[in-house]
Amino acid sequence: MKINVYIGYDRRQDKSKNYPDLVNPPYSVARHSILKNYKGDENDLTIQPIKLQNVISDGLYWRENDPLASTEFTYSRFLVPYLNDYKGIAIFCDSDFLWQCDISELLKYYDEKYAVMCVKHQHNPPEDTKMDGCIQTHYPRKNWSSLMMFNCSHDDCKNLSVENVNTKEAKYLHRMHWTKYNSIGSIPPTYNWLEGWYNGNIDPKVIHYTRGGPWHETWNGDYGQHWIKYYNKVNKKQTF
């Protein structure tokens, strides 16, 4: 089964003092970790970044800048069903993900009755700011949209039109008010393991560095060596 993967891309992460020889370390490592662990036919997997400058130049994004938006893809992620022609399966993830499993494992949780499938976190971080100085906003269904497996042909995904992505309130998009609750399927937390939030002595399938990652100068969190292992294997001449 063909899987189209979209990863958020933020130009502000293009340079890292810790890893100056790699363009956009979080995105590059996230992409590499998916490719490294994928065991299927390479023709059935595509990976592409969602770059703000590209969706703007293509006339798909004109939303006013939101000072509370923590990344350049805060809202453009919801263009994924449109970018996938409202057909097939598409997976979105943030760039601060590290995949330690075959991404096709998510297909075990795919059910065409759902418009979208995600980890239904109960995430209420105590911090007021994030690692990069952005305001830490608190809202229901926080981080649900950091990993989404879309059934792009579902009728509710049509609510994620280009117009709605650009004009609807943040809560309509991130709280998934564009679909009904019973049209949101569940994925186990191990596929979106919030570093520093979830406890337990486990090696998760997918690590999500919500508090920043090794590419930040002052970061001192968990699973750092896991990320560095993949970083060391990335082709540093690769461009995106």
C-alpha positions as CSV (number, residue, x, y, z in Angstrom):
1,M,0.0,0.0,0.0
2,K,1.4,3.4,-1.0
3,I,2.2,5.8,1.8
4,N,2.8,9.5,1.3
5,V,4.6,11.1,4.2
6,Y,4.8,14.9,4.8
7,I,7.2,16.3,7.3
8,G,7.0,19.9,8.6
9,Y,9.9,22.1,7.7
10,D,10.9,25.2,9.5
11,R,13.7,27.4,8.0
12,R,14.6,28.7,11.4
13,Q,16.1,25.3,12.1
14,D,18.3,25.3,9.0
15,K,21.3,26.2,11.1
16,S,22.4,24.6,14.3
17,K,25.5,25.6,16.3
18,N,25.7,22.0,17.6
19,Y,25.5,20.5,14.1
20,P,26.6,23.2,11.6
21,D,27.5,20.7,8.8
22,L,23.9,19.5,8.3
23,V,21.0,21.6,6.8
24,N,18.0,21.6,9.1
25,P,19.1,18.8,11.5
26,P,15.7,17.9,12.9
27,Y,14.0,17.6,9.5
28,S,17.0,15.8,8.0
29,V,17.3,13.3,10.8
30,A,13.5,12.7,10.9
31,R,13.5,11.9,7.2
32,H,16.5,9.7,7.4
33,S,15.1,7.7,10.3
34,I,12.0,6.9,8.3
35,L,14.0,5.8,5.3
36,K,16.4,3.8,7.4
37,N,13.6,1.7,9.0
38,Y,11.3,1.3,6.1
39,K,11.2,-2.3,4.9
40,G,8.7,-2.1,2.1
41,D,9.0,-1.4,-1.6
42,E,10.8,1.9,-2.0
43,N,8.3,2.8,-4.7
44,D,5.5,2.7,-2.2
45,L,7.0,5.4,0.0
46,T,7.3,9.1,-0.7
47,I,8.6,11.8,1.7
48,Q,8.3,15.5,1.2
49,P,8.7,18.6,3.3
50,I,6.0,21.1,3.9
51,K,7.9,24.3,3.3
52,L,6.2,27.6,4.0
53,Q,7.8,29.4,1.1
54,N,6.7,26.7,-1.3
55,V,3.0,26.7,-0.3
56,I,3.0,30.5,-0.4
57,S,4.5,30.7,-3.8
58,D,2.0,28.0,-5.0
59,G,-0.9,30.2,-3.9
60,L,-1.9,27.7,-1.2
61,Y,-1.1,29.7,1.9
62,W,-1.8,33.3,2.8
63,R,-2.8,33.1,6.4
64,E,-1.7,36.0,8.6
65,N,1.3,35.4,10.8
66,D,0.2,34.1,14.2
67,P,2.5,35.2,17.1
68,L,1.5,32.1,19.0
69,A,2.5,29.7,16.2
70,S,5.6,27.8,17.3
71,T,6.6,26.6,13.8
72,E,6.3,27.7,10.2
73,F,4.1,24.6,9.6
74,T,1.7,25.2,12.5
75,Y,-1.2,25.6,10.1
76,S,0.1,24.5,6.7
77,R,0.2,20.8,8.0
78,F,-3.6,20.8,7.4
79,L,-3.0,21.2,3.7
80,V,-1.9,17.5,3.5
81,P,-5.2,16.0,2.3
82,Y,-5.3,18.7,-0.4
83,L,-1.6,18.0,-1.4
84,N,-2.5,14.3,-1.6
85,D,-5.4,15.1,-4.0
86,Y,-7.9,14.0,-1.3
87,K,-7.0,10.4,-2.2
88,G,-5.2,7.6,-0.4
89,I,-3.3,7.5,2.9
90,A,-1.1,10.4,3.9
91,I,0.9,10.7,7.1
92,F,2.1,14.0,8.6
93,C,4.6,14.4,11.4
94,D,6.5,17.3,13.0
95,S,10.2,17.6,12.2
96,D,11.3,16.9,15.7
97,F,10.4,13.2,15.4
98,L,12.8,10.2,15.4
99,W,11.4,7.1,13.9
100,Q,12.8,3.8,15.3
101,C,10.3,1.6,13.5
102,D,9.0,1.0,10.1
103,I,6.5,3.7,9.4
104,S,4.2,1.2,7.7
105,E,3.4,-0.2,11.1
106,L,0.9,2.6,11.4
107,L,-1.2,0.9,8.7
108,K,-2.2,-1.6,11.4
109,Y,-4.3,1.2,12.9
110,Y,-5.8,2.5,9.7
111,D,-9.5,2.2,9.3
112,E,-11.3,3.8,6.4
113,K,-14.2,4.8,8.7
114,Y,-12.0,7.4,10.3
115,A,-11.0,10.7,8.7
116,V,-7.8,10.9,10.7
117,M,-5.9,8.7,13.2
118,C,-3.6,10.1,15.9
119,V,-2.3,9.6,19.4
120,K,-4.9,11.1,21.7
121,H,-2.6,12.7,24.2
122,Q,-3.6,14.3,27.5
123,H,-0.8,16.8,27.3
124,N,-0.7,19.8,29.7
125,P,3.0,20.9,30.0
126,P,3.7,23.1,33.0
127,E,6.2,25.3,31.2
128,D,5.2,28.8,29.9
129,T,7.8,28.8,27.1
130,K,9.3,26.2,24.8
131,M,13.0,25.5,24.2
132,D,13.2,28.1,21.3
133,G,11.5,30.8,23.4
134,C,8.1,30.5,21.8
135,I,5.0,30.8,24.1
136,Q,3.8,27.4,25.3
137,T,0.1,27.5,24.5
138,H,-2.4,25.2,26.4
139,Y,-5.4,23.9,24.6
140,P,-7.5,20.7,24.4
141,R,-6.1,17.9,22.2
142,K,-2.7,19.4,22.3
143,N,-0.2,17.6,20.2
144,W,-2.8,15.4,18.5
145,S,-1.9,17.1,15.2
146,S,1.8,16.5,15.6
147,L,1.3,13.0,14.0
148,M,-1.7,12.5,11.8
149,M,-2.6,9.6,9.5
150,F,-5.2,10.9,7.1
151,N,-7.8,9.0,5.1
152,C,-7.7,11.7,2.5
153,S,-10.7,10.4,0.6
154,H,-13.0,10.7,3.7
155,D,-15.7,13.3,3.3
156,D,-14.6,15.2,6.4
157,C,-11.1,15.8,4.9
158,K,-12.8,17.9,2.3
159,N,-13.3,20.4,5.2
160,L,-9.6,20.9,5.1
161,S,-9.9,23.0,1.9
162,V,-7.2,25.6,1.1
163,E,-9.7,28.3,2.0
164,N,-10.5,26.8,5.4
165,V,-6.8,26.2,6.3
166,N,-6.2,29.8,5.6
167,T,-9.2,31.3,7.3
168,K,-10.5,29.1,10.1
169,E,-9.6,29.6,13.7
170,A,-6.7,27.7,15.2
171,K,-9.0,25.6,17.3
172,Y,-11.0,24.5,14.3
173,L,-7.8,23.0,12.9
174,H,-5.8,21.7,15.8
175,R,-8.7,20.5,17.9
176,M,-9.9,18.7,14.9
177,H,-13.3,20.4,14.8
178,W,-13.3,19.8,11.1
179,T,-14.4,16.2,11.8
180,K,-16.5,14.5,14.3
181,Y,-15.0,12.9,17.4
182,N,-16.1,9.4,16.3
183,S,-14.2,10.0,13.1
184,I,-10.9,10.3,14.9
185,G,-9.1,7.0,15.3
186,S,-6.5,6.1,17.9
187,I,-2.8,5.3,17.5
188,P,-0.8,4.0,20.6
189,P,1.4,6.5,22.4
190,T,4.6,4.7,21.5
191,Y,4.3,6.1,18.0
192,N,4.3,9.7,19.3
193,W,6.2,9.4,22.6
194,L,6.5,12.9,24.1
195,E,10.0,13.2,25.5
196,G,10.0,14.5,29.0
197,W,6.2,14.0,29.4
198,Y,5.6,10.3,29.1
199,N,7.3,8.3,31.8
200,G,8.3,4.6,31.7
201,N,11.5,2.7,31.1
202,I,10.7,1.8,27.5
203,D,12.3,2.3,24.1
204,P,9.5,3.9,22.1
205,K,8.7,3.3,18.5
206,V,8.8,7.1,17.7
207,I,10.4,9.8,19.9
208,H,8.9,13.3,19.7
209,Y,11.3,15.9,21.1
210,T,8.6,18.3,22.3
211,R,11.0,20.2,24.6
212,G,13.6,20.7,21.9
213,G,16.3,18.3,20.9
214,P,20.1,17.8,20.7
215,W,20.2,20.4,17.9
216,H,19.5,23.1,20.6
217,E,22.6,24.4,22.4
218,T,21.2,24.2,25.9
219,W,19.0,21.1,25.5
220,N,19.5,18.4,28.2
221,G,16.7,15.9,27.8
222,D,16.2,12.1,27.3
223,Y,16.9,10.0,24.3
224,G,19.7,12.3,23.0
225,Q,21.9,9.4,22.0
226,H,19.1,7.9,20.0
227,W,18.9,11.0,17.8
228,I,22.7,11.4,17.5
229,K,23.0,7.8,16.3
230,Y,20.8,8.7,13.3
231,Y,22.5,12.1,12.8
232,N,25.8,10.4,12.4
233,K,24.5,8.3,9.5
234,V,22.9,11.1,7.5
235,N,24.6,12.0,4.3
236,K,25.7,15.5,5.0
237,K,25.7,16.5,1.4
238,Q,22.0,15.8,1.1
239,T,19.9,18.9,0.4
240,F,16.1,19.3,0.6
